[in-house]
Amino acid sequence: MKAVTVSGQVCMAGRPLFAPLTLQLRPGSWTSLLGPSGVGKSTLLRLIADLPIGGTFQGRVENRVPLALMAQDPALLPWLTVRQNAALGARLRGERPDQARLASILEETGLAGHGARYPPELSGGQCQRVALARVLMEDRPLILLDEPFSALDARMRLMMQDLAAGLLKGRTVLMVTHDPAEAARLSDHIFVLTETGLTGLPPPQSQPPRLPGDAATLACQAALLAQLITEGMMP
Ligand SMILES: Nc1ncnc2c1ncn2[C@@H]1O[C@H](COP(=O)(O)OP(=O)(O)OP(=O)(O)O)[C@@H](O)[C@H]1O
């Protein structure tokens, strides 16, 4: 698999969001993208997913591969059970879901006992697990995550990070996040996007997921915070 690469520039209402850039997603690695609100992180994700953006794109996306997208809003259908929501992709394509695979993924995501429940009966963390189960059911080589854990409490966020890191290992992942600690724990590659373009920062050398209190992880988190403050994201 070649690196999925997006290069170019986006204009919203005739004004460039950021300077021309190139973002390469190395196969089988986890890339995190941080940056100030409104700079265009989700727009980059949408370009890679070939979804409409509000502006114009001058550039190209190379080496596209099938992908699955998971966002902060788990986008579950409240009238479908956990099991049906997890298998929604197949259902929408008019296919019969692979029941053995579904059972195994519900087990892996800690939902085995919840298959017959409905989303309004679930906690926020459980809903995100269903969204992750749905992504795994789709079995795509590229996974796009748009602030997937930002609505969760700190403990649940750590648990979901560990779960996602384990279950998405070996896939190419691009995650948009506002959380330097999350990027430091999970990433093989980290970029900060600003109006002037992309800046790469080195992640810790150890394998993700890293312990949140690990010295190298904390140092990476601090470097990211410093970079974001320099770029005017934080007071
Ligand atoms: N459909 C649209 N129509 C017009 N403008 C849009 C549209 N979608 C996004 N924008 C604008 O494009 C800019 C980039 O939006 P985008 O959602 O990519 O930013 P972001 O970096 O992901 O922000 P955040 O961190 O707040 O989610 C913003 O100024 C936003 O208002």
The ligand as an SDF file (V2000), in Angstrom:
LIG
                    3D

 31 33  0  0  0  0  0  0  0  0999 V2000
  -19.6730   23.6590    4.6630 N   0  0  0  0  0  0  0  0  0  0  0  0
  -18.9760   24.7820    4.9530 C   0  0  0  0  0  0  0  0  0  0  0  0
  -19.3130   25.9470    4.4130 N   0  0  0  0  0  0  0  0  0  0  0  0
  -18.6120   27.0770    4.6630 C   0  0  0  0  0  0  0  0  0  0  0  0
  -17.5510   27.1140    5.4930 N   0  0  0  0  0  0  0  0  0  0  0  0
  -17.1780   25.9690    6.0710 C   0  0  0  0  0  0  0  0  0  0  0  0
  -17.8500   24.7360    5.8410 C   0  0  0  0  0  0  0  0  0  0  0  0
  -17.2310   23.7700    6.5600 N   0  0  0  0  0  0  0  0  0  0  0  0
  -16.2300   24.3850    7.2150 C   0  0  0  0  0  0  0  0  0  0  0  0
  -16.1940   25.6960    6.9350 N   0  0  0  0  0  0  0  0  0  0  0  0
  -15.2340   26.6600    7.4650 C   0  0  0  0  0  0  0  0  0  0  0  0
  -13.9400   26.2080    7.1420 O   0  0  0  0  0  0  0  0  0  0  0  0
  -13.0500   26.4350    8.2130 C   0  0  0  0  0  0  0  0  0  0  0  0
  -12.3790   25.1350    8.5920 C   0  0  0  0  0  0  0  0  0  0  0  0
  -13.3430   24.2640    9.1820 O   0  0  0  0  0  0  0  0  0  0  0  0
  -12.9340   22.8760    9.8000 P   0  0  0  0  0  0  0  0  0  0  0  0
  -14.1670   22.2490   10.3540 O   0  0  0  0  0  0  0  0  0  0  0  0
  -12.1450   22.1100    8.8140 O   0  0  0  0  0  0  0  0  0  0  0  0
  -11.9480   23.3380   10.9750 O   0  0  0  0  0  0  0  0  0  0  0  0
  -11.3000   22.5050   12.1640 P   0  0  0  0  0  0  0  0  0  0  0  0
   -9.8460   22.8520   12.1690 O   0  0  0  0  0  0  0  0  0  0  0  0
  -11.6460   21.0730   12.0590 O   0  0  0  0  0  0  0  0  0  0  0  0
  -12.0130   23.1620   13.4200 O   0  0  0  0  0  0  0  0  0  0  0  0
  -12.4460   22.5790   14.8600 P   0  0  0  0  0  0  0  0  0  0  0  0
  -11.1490   22.2480   15.5590 O   0  0  0  0  0  0  0  0  0  0  0  0
  -13.1490   23.7350   15.5030 O   0  0  0  0  0  0  0  0  0  0  0  0
  -13.3190   21.3960   14.6170 O   0  0  0  0  0  0  0  0  0  0  0  0
  -13.8550   27.0850    9.3290 C   0  0  0  0  0  0  0  0  0  0  0  0
  -13.6400   28.4580    9.2890 O   0  0  0  0  0  0  0  0  0  0  0  0
  -15.2700   26.7430    8.9870 C   0  0  0  0  0  0  0  0  0  0  0  0
  -16.1510   27.7330    9.4210 O   0  0  0  0  0  0  0  0  0  0  0  0
  1  2  1  0
  2  3  1  0
  2  7  2  0
  3  4  2  0
  4  5  1  0
  5  6  2  0
  6  7  1  0
  6 10  1  0
  7  8  1  0
  8  9  2  0
  9 10  1  0
 10 11  1  0
 11 12  1  0
 11 30  1  0
 12 13  1  0
 13 14  1  0
 13 28  1  0
 14 15  1  0
 15 16  1  0
 16 17  2  0
 16 18  1  0
 16 19  1  0
 19 20  1  0
 20 21  2  0
 20 22  1  0
 20 23  1  0
 23 24  1  0
 24 25  2  0
 24 26  1  0
 24 27  1  0
 28 29  1  0
 28 30  1  0
 30 31  1  0
M  END
$$$$
